[in-house]
Amino acid sequence: MTTARLPLFPLNSVLFPGLVLPLNVFEERYRAMMRDLLKSSPDADGSAGAPDADDEARRFAVVAIRDGRETARTATGMPDDPTALTEQGPAAGFGADPIQAFHRVGCIADAATIREREDGSFEVLATGTRRVRLLSVDASGPYLVAELEELEEDPGDEAGALAEGVLRAFRTYQKRLAGAREATLTTAADLPDEPSVVSYLVAAATMLDTPTRQRLLQAPDTATRLREELTILRQETALIRHLPSIPAEALTRAPTCPN
C-alpha cells in the first residue's frame, strides 16, 4: 500500500484523473496552501525548469464535499462586506471532525501553474493524476492535510469492448444534447481509446450530479465504471429525446471553481 501526506482541497465537485481543474483561490487557508506549494516548487508558476524535480512539491489532493461548505460561512453582511464575520480555521465549514464531511475517494492534482495576483489571491491550473483513498485529516496547521492511500486502476473484465460501446453511446448522447448540430460534436479522432481514459472522460463530460460522479470515481475497476456509464448514457439520451426543450448550450458550460 502506497501512502502519501498531501495538502487537501475539498470542493463541491469531483476531479477525475486526466481532467483539468482551474481554481480561483481567495480564502486565506487555501492561499497559505498555494504559498507553500510555490515555496517548495519555484517553477510552478509556469516558468522553465526541471519538471521531474518538482512533481512531488506541486501535488495536492482534491476530495468532494459530502456534507459541508466549499467556502467559509459569513455570519453577517454580504460576501463582499468587509465587516462580515467569517468562520475561521482550516476546517471552517466542515464541522468538528472534518473527515466526516468528505467523500473518502478523491484524486491527486498536479498544479501546472500557480500564479499570485496583486490582491493575494491565486489563479491555479491543475490536472488530476490518480485516485486516492482518504485515511485521515489533520487540521492542526493553516490548511487541511490528508493521509492518503493511492488506488490502483484495475481494468476488470471486458473493459476494451465496454469502452467501445460507451464511446458509441457517448457520441449519440452528444448528438442529442447538441440538437444534431454536427459542428458541436466531438469526432472519433478527438476521443481516446484506452478504457480507463474513456471512463474518466465520459464521467466528467456527461451532465451528472456530484453523487453519481463520485460513485463513478470510486468504482472498483474500469469495467464496472464503463458498465454504469453505458446505462447512464442510454437513460440520459432517452430523456433528452423526450425533452427537446433542454437548453443544451447553457447546461454544458463548465464554470470555473469559485475557490
N, C-alpha and C positions, 0 to 999 in steps of 0.2 A: 504494500500500500504506500503510494507516494503522497506525502502531505506537504502543505505549504502554508505559510503565515503571510497574509496579504491585507492591505487596506480594503475596507468593504464599502461599496457604494450601492445602497438599496434604491430601487426605482419602482415606479408603478408600471413597469413593462418588463418583458423577458428578452434577454440577449441570447442569441444563438451563435455557435461557432461559425466564423467566416463572415458574419454580418457586421456592418459598420455602425458605430454608435457615436453620434455627435452630442456633446454635452455643453450646456451653458452653466458654468459653476459660479454661484454667487453666495451661497451660505458659508459662514466662516469655517465650519468643521470641514467642508469639502475644499475650501480654499487652502486650509492647512495641509490637507492631503496632497493637493497638487503642488504646493510649495515644496513639500518633502520629496515628491517624485522628481521635481526639477533639480533639487539639490543632489540627489543620488544619480540623476541621469541628465547631464548637461546638454545632451543632444536631442532631448525630447521635444524641443521647440521646432524641430524640423530642419535644423542646420546639419551640415555634413558631419559624419562621424562614423565610428565603428559600430554598426548596428548590433552585432552579436554581444558586445561587451555590456550593452545597456538593456538588453531584453528583460532581464530579471527586475531591474530597477523601475521600468515603466509599467509594471503589471499591477492591476488591482482587480478585485472580484466584484461582480455585479450579481445581485440577487433580487428577485421580485418580491415586493411587499405583499404579505398576506393580510395583515391587519395593522394599519398604521398610516402615517402621513409621509409623503415624499419630502415635504418641506416643513420646517418647524412652525408650530402654531403661534399666531399672534393673539394676545389677549384682548387688545383694543385697537381701534383705528383700522384704516385701510392698509393694504400691503406696502404702499409707499410712504406711509405716515411715520416720520422719524420718532414720534412719541410712543408708537405702539410697543407693547411689551412682548418680546419674543421668547419662546421656550428655549432654554439654554442646554448645552451639553451635547456630546457626541451621539447620545441615544434619544435626543429630543424627537418626540412623535412616535416612538416605538415601545413605550412602556418600560416598566422596571426590569423586565427580562427580555432584552431586545431580540434574542434568537427566536422567541415565540412569535414575533411579528413577521418573520420571513419564511418564504418557501425554502426548503432545505437543499434543493439543487439549483445551482446558478452557473455562471460562466466567467472564466478569466478574461479580462480585457487587456489588450496591449495598446497603450496610448502612443499613437504615431506622432501626434503633435499636441503640445500643451503650450498655449500662448496666454500670457497675462496681459490684461487690458489696463488702461490707465487708472480705472476705478478699483483695481484689485481683484476683479472677477477674472475668470478664466474661460477661454474657448478651447475645448478639448475634442480631439477626434481619435477614437479608439476602435479597435476591431476585436470581436470575440474570437477566442482561440480554442479553448477546450472546456468541457463541463467539469464542475466540481461539486462535491457534497459539503454542505456546511456542517462542521463539527462543533464549533464553539465560537462565541463572540466576546471580545474584550472591549469594554467601554471605559477603560481607565485613562486613555490618552485623549488627545484633542479630536480624534475621529475614531470610528469603529475599526477594529482589526479582527480578522477572522482566521481561525484554524480550518484548513480545507483539505479534503481528500480528492485527489484528481481521479476522474472516472474515465475508464477506457470505453471506446466505442466499439461494441460488439456488432458485427453485421447481421447476425441472425440468419434465418433460413430464407432463401429465395429473394434476397434483397435486390439483386440485379433486375429480375423480372418485375418485381414490385415497383422499382424506380421507373421503369419504362411505362408502366400503367399509370403511375402518379403523374408523370410528365404529360402524358396524353390528356388525362383528366384536368390537369392544371391549365393546359392550353385552351381546352373547352371552357373552363371557368373564366379565364381571362377574356375570351371572346364574348361570353355572355355579359361579363361585367363592363366591358368597353362598348357594348352595344354594336358589336361586329364591325367596329372601325379598325380595319386591319393595321393601319399605321400606328396604333397604340399598343399592339400586341407584341409580346416577346417572341422572337423567332427561335427555331430549333437551334440555330448557331449560337444564340445567346445563353442557352441553358446548359448546365453541366450534365455529365452522365455518371459521375461517381455517386453511388447510392446515398452515402451519408450526407454529402454536399447537397444532393437533391432534397433530402428530407428536411434539412435545416432551411434551405432557401424557400421551399414551399410553406413551411411553418411560419416563416417571417413575412412572406408576401401575401398570404391569404388573410382576409379580414376575419380575425378571430378575437375572442375576449382573452383576458390575461389567464384565467384558469385553464382554458383549453391550450393555449400556447405553453403554459407551464407543464401541463400533462405531456405534451409532445416533447418538450425538452428533457424530461426525466424518464422517457420511455426506456425500457431495459435494453433494447437493441434497435438497430436501424430498421430492420424488417417490421417490427411492431409499430414503430413511428410511421412508416410508409403505409402500412395497412390502415391505420387510423386516418391518415391524411386522405387516402383514397375514398374512404367512407365520407369524410367531411366534404371533400371537393364535390362528390356526386350530390350530396344533400344541398350544399350551397348553390350549385349550378341549377338544380331543380327549383330552389327557392327564387333565384334571380329570374328564372324563366317565367315564373308566375307573378313576379313583382317587377314589371318592366320600368316602373317609375323611379327606381332607386337612383339617386344622384351619384353615379359611379365615380365621376371625377373627384367629387368632394370626399367620398369615402376612402379613396385610395391615396389621398395626401398623407404624408408621414411627417408630422410636426417634430421639430427639434425638442428634445427633452428640456424642460424649463429649469432643471437644476443639474 
